[in-house]
């Protein structure tokens, strides 16, 4: 269980699953195998599953703890959810020990005070709800859920997200709308300070309302980029978009802004899908960027 200390905050990864994901040529339309010559890091087993030829893909939440705050950033895929369409088969009718992993980290669902979703795709909102008596109910009943106003409007517009990814509309129905109907949502806009040192900022491109979270504390910083980056190879090839990015040019601009911020600020990059230790540092140089996993920064005993 990876835990990092960022200033006065502890940030812990709550695992849902860590498995081979997509073939890189499927995930990245511009994929070229020459990327593996950029860094031997990319062929390490924690990032690359050689037997299947797929990238390793993590589904997890990042949990921030400070004082009485227990905050989850993104909530994975969720259990018991019908995702039978081919593009989502990997997430169909899961039975993962996510809540058990949360408990191992010392937190019961009732103790979570806030849930922040970087965006409203299938693998970022699933544990917002769970099935109880054939009804989808909030998993974290005492939490406020933070959604981007722009992102929510995007999925509820007849010309929005349902046009580019209609498969995701069932996700909105079972993992987003029950939270809205329960009155647990606070909608935020670009630059919102969620509490001192924690900010929600627009990071459009992957979706129109996609956001990223910045944590700043005691001169240290961490950035949670959502799906601005899916895999470490995008650090080396920042112009590679995933096939799920709605606006190609905007996604590239956002990705470079994320990498530049992390390099300039020396901020810890904590993505949603990287392999172990699931976070690291970015260094910019004359010909591009490099990625260094934060193996030596994992806090033991947390």
C-alpha positions in Angstrom: 0.0 0.0 0.0 1.8 3.1 -1.2 1.7 6.1 1.1 3.5 9.4 0.5 3.9 12.3 2.8 3.2 15.7 1.2 3.9 18.4 3.7 1.5 17.9 6.6 -0.6 15.4 4.6 -0.5 11.6 4.1 -1.6 10.4 0.7 -2.4 6.6 0.4 -3.3 4.6 -2.6 -6.4 2.5 -2.0 -6.3 -0.3 -4.6 -9.2 -1.7 -6.5 -7.2 -3.8 -9.0 -3.8 -3.9 -10.7 -3.9 -5.9 -13.9 -2.7 -5.9 -17.6 -4.9 -3.3 -19.3 -5.1 -2.4 -22.9 -2.7 -3.1 -25.8 -0.7 0.1 -26.2 -1.6 0.3 -29.9 -5.3 0.3 -28.9 -4.9 2.8 -26.1 -2.7 5.2 -28.0 -3.6 5.6 -31.7 -0.1 7.1 -32.3 1.8 4.3 -30.6 5.2 3.3 -32.0 7.2 0.5 -30.3 10.3 2.7 -30.6 9.1 4.3 -27.4 10.6 1.4 -25.5 14.1 2.7 -26.5 13.4 5.9 -24.7 13.8 4.3 -21.3 14.3 0.8 -20.0 11.8 1.8 -17.3 8.9 1.3 -19.7 9.6 -2.4 -20.1 9.8 -3.1 -16.3 7.1 -5.6 -15.2 5.4 -3.0 -13.0 4.5 -1.0 -16.1 4.6 -3.7 -18.9 3.1 -7.1 -19.0 5.3 -8.9 -21.6 3.3 -12.1 -21.8 0.2 -10.3 -23.1 1.9 -7.3 -24.7 -0.3 -5.0 -22.6 0.5 -2.1 -20.3 -0.1 -2.6 -16.6 -3.1 -0.6 -15.4 -4.0 0.3 -11.9 -7.4 1.2 -10.7 -7.3 3.0 -7.4 -8.3 6.0 -5.2 -5.8 8.4 -3.7 -6.7 9.0 0.0 -5.6 12.3 1.6 -5.6 12.5 5.4 -5.1 15.5 7.6 -6.7 16.3 10.9 -10.3 15.2 10.6 -10.3 15.2 6.8 -10.4 11.9 4.9 -10.6 12.6 1.2 -10.8 10.2 -1.7 -9.7 11.3 -5.2 -11.5 9.1 -7.8 -13.2 5.9 -6.9 -12.4 3.3 -9.5 -14.9 1.0 -11.3 -17.1 -0.4 -8.5 -18.7 -3.8 -7.8 -21.8 -5.4 -9.3 -22.1 -3.0 -12.2 -23.2 -4.0 -15.6 -20.5 -3.0 -18.1 -21.1 -5.7 -20.7 -20.3 -3.6 -23.8 -17.0 -4.7 -25.4 -15.1 -1.6 -24.6 -15.9 -1.9 -20.8 -15.8 -5.7 -20.5 -12.8 -5.5 -18.1 -15.1 -3.7 -15.6 -18.2 -5.9 -15.9 -19.7 -7.3 -12.7 -16.6 -6.9 -10.6 -16.2 -8.2 -7.1 -13.1 -6.4 -5.8 -12.0 -6.0 -2.2 -11.8 -2.2 -2.5 -13.7 -1.5 0.8 -11.6 -4.1 2.6 -8.5 -2.3 1.3 -9.9 1.0 2.6 -10.5 -0.7 6.0 -6.9 -2.0 6.0 -5.9 1.6 5.7 -7.9 2.3 8.8 -10.9 4.0 7.3 -14.6 2.9 7.2 -16.9 4.2 4.5 -18.7 6.3 7.0 -15.5 8.1 8.0 -14.8 9.5 4.5 -15.5 13.2 4.6 -15.1 14.0 0.9 -14.9 12.4 -2.5 -13.4 14.3 -5.5 -13.9 13.0 -9.0 -11.5 14.4 -11.6 -14.0 13.4 -14.2 -17.0 11.1 -14.7 -15.7 8.2 -16.7 -16.4 4.5 -15.8 -13.2 3.9 -13.9 -13.3 7.1 -11.8 -16.7 7.0 -10.3 -17.6 3.4 -9.7 -17.4 3.3 -5.9 -19.4 6.5 -5.6 -22.3 4.0 -5.1 -22.9 0.4 -4.1 -25.8 -1.9 -4.6 -28.0 -2.3 -1.5 -31.4 -4.1 -1.9 -31.3 -3.7 -5.6 -30.7 0.1 -5.4 -27.6 2.2 -6.0 -26.9 4.1 -2.8 -23.9 6.4 -1.8 -21.0 4.3 -0.6 -19.7 7.2 1.5 -22.9 8.5 3.1 -21.3 11.2 5.2 -19.1 12.6 2.5 -19.6 15.6 0.2 -18.9 14.6 -3.4 -17.0 17.2 -5.5 -17.9 17.3 -9.2 -16.8 19.8 -11.8 -19.8 21.8 -12.8 -18.5 21.9 -16.3 -18.0 18.1 -16.4 -21.5 17.4 -15.0 -23.1 19.7 -17.6 -21.0 18.0 -20.3 -22.6 14.6 -19.6 -26.1 16.0 -19.2 -26.0 18.0 -22.5 -27.6 16.4 -25.5 -24.5 17.5 -27.5 -22.0 16.5 -24.8 -20.2 13.4 -23.6 -23.0 11.0 -24.6 -22.2 11.7 -28.3 -18.5 10.9 -28.0 -18.8 8.0 -25.5 -22.4 6.8 -25.3 -21.2 3.7 -23.4 -20.6 5.9 -20.4 -24.2 7.1 -20.0 -25.1 3.9 -18.0 -22.2 5.0 -15.7 -23.7 8.4 -15.2 -27.0 6.7 -14.3 -25.7 4.3 -11.7 -22.7 6.1 -10.3 -23.3 9.8 -10.6 -27.1 10.6 -10.6 -27.8 8.7 -7.3 -25.3 11.0 -5.6 -26.9 14.1 -7.1 -30.4 12.9 -6.1 -29.1 12.2 -2.5 -28.1 15.9 -2.3 -24.5 15.1 -1.6 -22.8 17.0 -4.4 -21.0 20.3 -4.4 -20.3 21.5 -7.9 -17.0 23.4 -8.3 -15.4 25.6 -11.0 -11.8 26.2 -12.2 -9.6 27.3 -9.4 -11.8 26.3 -6.5 -10.1 25.9 -3.2 -11.6 22.8 -1.6 -9.9 23.4 1.7 -6.6 25.2 2.5 -3.9 24.0 0.1 -6.2 21.7 -2.0 -7.4 23.1 -5.3 -9.5 21.9 -8.2 -8.3 23.2 -11.6 -9.7 22.6 -15.1 -7.6 20.2 -17.2 -9.7 19.8 -20.3 -9.1 17.6 -23.3 -9.7 14.1 -22.0 -13.2 15.3 -21.4 -14.5 18.9 -21.8 -14.8 19.3 -18.0 -11.9 17.1 -16.9 -10.1 18.4 -13.9 -6.9 17.9 -11.9 -6.2 18.3 -8.2 -3.3 20.2 -6.7 -2.2 19.7 -3.1 0.3 22.3 -1.7 1.6 22.0 1.9 4.8 23.3 3.7 6.5 24.1 0.4 5.8 20.6 -1.0 3.3 19.8 -3.7 1.5 16.9 -5.4 -0.6 16.8 -8.5 -3.4 14.3 -9.2 -3.8 14.6 -13.0 -6.8 12.2 -13.5 -6.5 10.9 -17.1 -4.3 13.7 -18.4 -1.8 10.8 -18.4 -2.7 7.1 -18.5 0.8 5.6 -18.7 4.5 6.5 -18.0 5.2 6.3 -21.7 3.2 9.5 -22.2 5.8 11.4 -20.1 8.3 10.5 -22.8 5.8 11.0 -25.6 3.5 13.8 -24.4 1.8 14.2 -27.7 0.3 10.8 -27.5 -3.4 11.0 -26.5 -5.5 8.0 -25.4 -8.3 7.0 -27.7 -10.7 8.2 -25.0 -9.5 11.8 -25.2 -12.3 14.0 -26.7 -10.3 17.0 -27.8 -6.9 15.9 -29.2 -5.2 19.4 -29.3 -6.5 20.4 -25.9 -5.5 17.1 -24.3 -1.9 17.6 -25.5 -1.8 21.2 -24.2 -3.1 20.0 -20.8 -0.6 17.1 -20.6 2.3 19.4 -21.2 1.0 21.9 -18.6 0.9 19.0 -16.1 4.4 17.9 -16.9 5.8 21.4 -16.8 4.1 22.1 -13.4 5.5 18.9 -11.9 9.0 19.6 -13.2 9.1 23.3 -12.3 7.4 22.9 -8.9 9.1 19.6 -8.1 5.6 18.3 -7.4 4.9 14.6 -6.9 2.9 13.3 -9.8 0.1 10.9 -8.6 -1.7 9.5 -11.6 -4.8 7.3 -11.7 -3.4 4.3 -13.6 0.4 4.0 -13.3 2.0 0.9 -12.0 3.9 0.7 -8.7 4.8 2.7 -6.8 2.0 4.6 -8.7 3.6 8.0 -8.4 6.9 9.8 -9.2 8.7 12.9 -10.4 9.0 14.5 -13.8 12.2 16.2 -15.1 12.1 18.4 -18.1 15.2 18.6 -20.3 16.1 20.0 -23.7 14.6 17.2 -25.7 11.6 16.4 -23.6 10.7 14.8 -20.2 11.8 11.9 -18.0 9.9 10.1 -15.3 11.4 8.8 -12.1 9.2 6.5 -9.9 9.1 7.6 -6.3 10.2 4.3 -4.9 12.3 5.9 -2.1 9.5 8.2 -1.0 6.9 5.6 0.1 6.3 6.1 3.8 6.5 2.8 5.8 4.1 2.0 8.6 1.2 4.2 7.3 
